[in-house]
């Protein structure tokens, strides 16, 4: 049953994101891009937190940034809960920590993250990782000139960043499409909106770049960065399909310390179990447990 649900989440979330972009570009209605990203990334967040990883909560960095792009603050609160505080196990832990510090206005963690990011830059890194890191430092120091410069640079480097594209899109078709639309950079632009002083934010220059959809950000600015909604409703098909990514279904991310090495890891088993319990408590799925395994019975 767990494997079936893993495959289900993996199969559908990419299509939502790009359907929204396609419909928005064809119609000029940027709410469709917002809603496709909102609905698709909620599915993606569940999918990514069902996968075992050698990292702690920082493994969810991509979905957190895409949640910013969809103005889905409730999902950010589930993906980057204030209770988890600092990440100490993950390649991009310093970037996660700075985003955490900026969003939650935590000055103590901000100081730690700044030192970590400077140490990160002292080692050989890719062009994208450098521009990503410098952008976060510019946000931390509230420098609109540097923020604007690195935001544009990110549009250039993100298309060549394999780890970003592969984290978001696993198949070849979506991967190519992903390199043409800088969703990651849109998310970082929205991070600036949610973390900076208002006067500083309005000094940021929107990138003049083919991968950055200016019409989308014009829509967000004019509408006060609205939270996304569901792009497609499934009421007539299935209650499960309509409600399985409601925010009360999605558990808050937690971590666990492995006694064998003392390191902190994403608690995947707990996330899976809580998801199933929430689905069951909301009458969206029926199952029973036998010998530690979930045995599927029915969907609503």
C-alpha positions as CSV (number, residue, x, y, z in Angstrom):
1,X,0.0,0.0,0.0
2,X,2.8,2.4,0.8
3,X,4.5,1.7,-2.5
4,X,1.3,2.3,-4.4
5,X,0.8,5.7,-2.8
6,X,4.4,6.7,-3.4
7,X,3.9,6.0,-7.1
8,X,0.6,7.8,-7.2
9,X,2.1,11.0,-5.7
10,X,5.1,10.8,-8.0
11,X,3.0,10.4,-11.2
12,X,0.7,13.3,-10.8
13,X,2.4,16.3,-9.2
14,X,4.6,17.4,-12.2
15,X,1.6,17.6,-14.6
16,X,-0.2,20.1,-12.3
17,X,2.7,22.5,-12.3
18,X,3.2,22.7,-16.0
19,X,-0.5,22.5,-16.9
20,X,-0.9,25.7,-14.8
21,X,2.0,27.4,-16.6
22,X,0.7,26.3,-20.0
23,X,-2.9,27.6,-19.4
24,X,-1.6,30.8,-17.9
25,X,0.6,31.6,-20.9
26,X,-2.1,30.7,-23.3
27,X,-4.9,32.8,-21.6
28,X,-2.9,35.5,-19.9
29,X,-4.6,34.5,-16.6
30,X,-1.7,34.2,-14.2
31,X,-3.9,32.8,-11.4
32,X,-3.8,29.5,-13.3
33,X,0.0,29.4,-12.9
34,X,-0.4,30.2,-9.2
35,X,-3.0,27.5,-8.7
36,X,-1.1,24.8,-10.7
37,X,2.0,25.5,-8.7
38,X,0.0,25.5,-5.4
39,X,-1.8,22.2,-6.1
40,X,1.2,20.5,-7.7
41,X,3.7,21.5,-5.0
42,X,1.4,20.2,-2.2
43,X,1.5,16.8,-3.9
44,X,5.2,17.1,-4.4
45,X,5.8,18.0,-0.7
46,X,4.0,14.8,0.4
47,X,5.9,12.8,-2.2
48,X,9.3,14.1,-1.2
49,X,8.7,13.5,2.5
50,X,7.8,9.9,1.8
51,X,11.4,9.2,0.4
52,X,14.2,8.2,2.8
53,X,17.1,10.6,2.7
54,X,20.5,10.9,4.3
55,X,19.5,14.4,5.4
56,X,17.3,16.1,8.0
57,X,14.6,18.7,7.4
58,X,16.8,20.6,4.9
59,X,16.0,17.8,2.4
60,X,12.7,19.7,1.8
61,X,14.4,22.9,0.5
62,X,13.0,22.7,-3.0
63,X,9.4,22.3,-1.9
64,X,9.8,25.1,0.6
65,X,11.0,27.5,-2.1
66,X,8.2,26.4,-4.5
67,X,5.7,26.9,-1.7
68,X,7.0,30.5,-1.5
69,X,6.4,30.8,-5.2
70,X,2.7,29.7,-4.6
71,X,2.4,32.0,-1.5
72,X,1.5,28.8,0.4
73,X,2.6,29.9,3.8
74,X,0.5,27.1,5.5
75,X,2.6,24.6,3.6
76,X,5.8,26.3,4.6
77,X,4.8,26.1,8.2
78,X,4.4,22.4,7.8
79,X,7.6,21.9,5.8
80,X,9.8,24.3,7.8
81,X,8.2,24.3,11.2
82,X,9.5,26.8,13.8
83,X,9.9,23.9,16.3
84,X,12.7,22.2,14.3
85,X,15.0,25.2,14.4
86,X,18.5,24.7,12.9
87,X,19.4,22.0,10.4
88,X,22.8,20.3,10.9
89,X,22.7,17.4,8.5
90,X,22.4,18.2,4.8
91,X,24.5,19.6,2.0
92,X,22.3,22.7,1.8
93,X,21.8,23.0,5.5
94,X,23.3,26.5,5.6
95,X,20.9,27.7,2.9
96,X,18.0,26.1,4.7
97,X,19.0,27.8,7.9
98,X,19.2,31.2,6.4
99,X,15.8,30.8,4.8
100,X,14.5,29.6,8.2
101,X,16.1,32.7,9.9
102,X,14.7,35.1,7.3
103,X,11.2,33.7,7.4
104,X,10.9,33.2,11.1
105,X,12.8,36.4,11.9
106,X,15.3,34.5,14.1
107,X,18.3,36.7,14.5
108,X,20.3,34.0,16.4
109,X,20.0,31.4,13.7
110,X,20.6,34.2,11.1
111,X,24.1,34.8,12.6
112,X,24.8,31.1,12.6
113,X,23.6,30.7,9.0
114,X,25.7,33.7,7.8
115,X,28.9,32.1,9.1
116,X,27.9,28.8,7.5
117,X,27.2,30.4,4.2
118,X,30.5,32.2,4.2
119,X,32.2,28.9,5.0
120,X,30.3,27.3,2.1
121,X,31.6,30.0,-0.3
122,X,35.2,29.4,0.9
123,X,35.0,26.0,-0.9
124,X,34.7,25.2,-4.5
125,X,31.1,25.4,-5.6
126,X,29.0,25.5,-8.8
127,X,28.0,28.8,-10.3
128,X,24.4,28.3,-9.2
129,X,25.3,27.4,-5.7
130,X,27.4,30.5,-5.5
131,X,24.7,32.8,-6.8
132,X,22.1,31.1,-4.6
133,X,24.2,31.7,-1.5
134,X,25.1,35.2,-2.4
135,X,21.4,36.0,-2.9
136,X,20.5,34.7,0.6
137,X,23.3,36.8,2.1
138,X,22.1,39.9,0.2
139,X,18.6,39.2,1.7
140,X,20.1,38.9,5.2
141,X,21.9,42.3,4.8
142,X,18.8,43.8,3.1
143,X,20.8,45.2,0.2
144,X,18.4,45.7,-2.8
145,X,21.1,46.3,-5.3
146,X,22.8,43.0,-4.6
147,X,19.5,41.2,-4.3
148,X,18.5,42.4,-7.8
149,X,21.9,41.5,-9.2
150,X,21.9,38.0,-7.8
151,X,18.3,37.4,-8.6
152,X,19.1,38.0,-12.3
153,X,22.2,35.8,-12.0
154,X,20.1,33.0,-10.6
155,X,18.0,33.1,-13.8
156,X,21.1,32.3,-15.7
157,X,22.6,29.7,-13.5
158,X,19.4,27.8,-12.4
159,X,18.9,26.4,-15.9
160,X,22.2,24.7,-15.7
161,X,21.7,23.4,-12.2
162,X,21.0,19.6,-12.4
163,X,20.2,19.2,-8.7
164,X,17.4,21.8,-8.8
165,X,15.8,20.4,-11.9
166,X,16.2,16.7,-10.8
167,X,14.7,17.5,-7.4
168,X,11.6,19.1,-9.0
169,X,11.2,17.0,-12.1
170,X,12.4,13.4,-12.4
171,X,11.5,12.6,-16.0
172,X,13.2,13.9,-19.1
173,X,10.2,15.8,-20.6
174,X,9.4,17.8,-17.5
175,X,13.1,18.3,-16.9
176,X,13.5,20.2,-20.2
177,X,10.4,22.3,-19.5
178,X,11.8,23.0,-16.0
179,X,14.9,24.6,-17.5
180,X,12.7,27.1,-19.4
181,X,10.8,28.5,-16.4
182,X,12.7,29.6,-13.3
183,X,10.2,28.5,-10.7
184,X,13.0,28.3,-8.1
185,X,13.9,31.9,-8.7
186,X,10.2,33.0,-8.5
187,X,10.2,31.3,-5.1
188,X,13.3,33.2,-4.0
189,X,11.7,36.5,-5.1
190,X,8.7,35.7,-3.0
191,X,10.9,34.9,-0.1
192,X,12.2,38.5,-0.3
193,X,8.6,39.7,-0.2
194,X,7.9,37.7,3.0
195,X,11.1,38.4,4.8
196,X,12.2,42.0,4.0
197,X,11.1,45.4,5.1
198,X,8.5,46.6,2.7
199,X,10.5,49.6,1.6
200,X,13.5,47.4,0.8
201,X,11.5,44.9,-1.2
202,X,10.0,47.5,-3.5
203,X,13.5,48.6,-4.5
204,X,14.3,45.1,-6.0
205,X,14.4,45.0,-9.8
206,X,12.4,42.3,-11.4
207,X,14.8,40.3,-13.6
208,X,14.5,40.9,-17.4
209,X,15.1,37.3,-18.3
210,X,13.4,34.8,-20.6
211,X,13.0,32.2,-17.8
212,X,11.4,34.7,-15.4
213,X,7.7,35.2,-16.1
214,X,7.3,38.9,-15.3
215,X,3.5,38.7,-15.9
216,X,3.3,36.3,-13.0
217,X,5.0,38.7,-10.6
218,X,2.9,41.6,-11.9
219,X,-0.1,39.5,-11.0
220,X,1.3,38.8,-7.5
221,X,2.1,42.4,-6.8
222,X,-1.2,43.7,-8.0
223,X,-3.1,41.1,-5.9
224,X,-1.0,41.3,-2.7
225,X,0.7,37.9,-3.3
226,X,-2.4,35.8,-3.0
227,X,-2.4,32.2,-1.8
228,X,-3.0,29.7,-4.5
229,X,-6.1,27.6,-4.8
230,X,-6.8,24.2,-6.5
231,X,-6.3,24.3,-10.3
232,X,-8.5,21.3,-10.8
233,X,-11.4,20.1,-8.7
234,X,-12.3,16.4,-8.4
235,X,-15.6,16.6,-6.5
236,X,-17.5,14.6,-9.1
237,X,-14.8,12.0,-9.3
238,X,-13.6,11.3,-5.8
239,X,-13.7,12.9,-2.3
240,X,-10.2,11.5,-1.8
241,X,-8.9,13.3,-5.0
242,X,-10.5,16.5,-3.9
243,X,-9.2,16.6,-0.4
244,X,-6.0,14.5,-0.1
245,X,-3.8,17.6,-0.1
246,X,-6.0,19.7,2.2
247,X,-3.6,21.3,4.8
248,X,-5.1,19.3,7.7
249,X,-4.1,16.1,5.8
250,X,-0.5,17.0,5.5
251,X,1.6,16.3,8.6
252,X,4.2,18.7,10.0
253,X,7.7,17.5,9.2
254,X,9.7,16.0,12.0
255,X,13.1,14.5,12.5
256,X,14.7,11.6,14.3
257,X,18.1,11.0,15.7
258,X,19.7,7.7,14.6
259,X,21.4,6.2,17.7
260,X,23.9,4.4,15.5
261,X,25.6,7.6,14.3
262,X,24.0,10.3,16.4
263,X,22.9,12.2,13.2
264,X,19.5,13.8,12.7
265,X,17.3,12.5,9.8
266,X,14.0,13.3,8.3
267,X,11.4,11.0,10.0
268,X,9.9,9.5,6.9
269,X,8.1,6.7,8.7
270,X,6.3,9.1,11.0
271,X,5.3,11.3,8.1
272,X,3.8,8.4,6.2
273,X,1.9,7.1,9.2
274,X,0.5,10.5,10.1
275,X,-0.6,11.0,6.5
276,X,-2.5,7.7,6.5
277,X,-4.1,8.5,9.9
278,X,-5.2,11.9,8.7
279,X,-6.7,10.5,5.5
280,X,-8.5,7.8,7.6
281,X,-9.8,10.3,10.2
282,X,-11.2,12.5,7.4
283,X,-13.0,9.5,5.8
284,X,-10.9,9.7,2.7
285,X,-9.4,6.2,2.9
286,X,-10.1,2.9,4.7
287,X,-7.3,0.5,5.6
288,X,-6.3,-1.9,8.3
289,X,-2.9,-2.7,9.8
290,X,-1.6,-6.2,9.9
291,X,1.8,-7.2,11.2
292,X,3.1,-3.6,10.8
293,X,1.9,-3.3,7.2
294,X,-1.0,-1.2,5.8
295,X,-3.7,-3.2,4.0
296,X,-5.8,-1.1,1.7
297,X,-9.5,-1.4,1.7
298,X,-11.1,1.5,-0.1
299,X,-11.1,5.2,-1.2
300,X,-13.9,7.7,-0.8
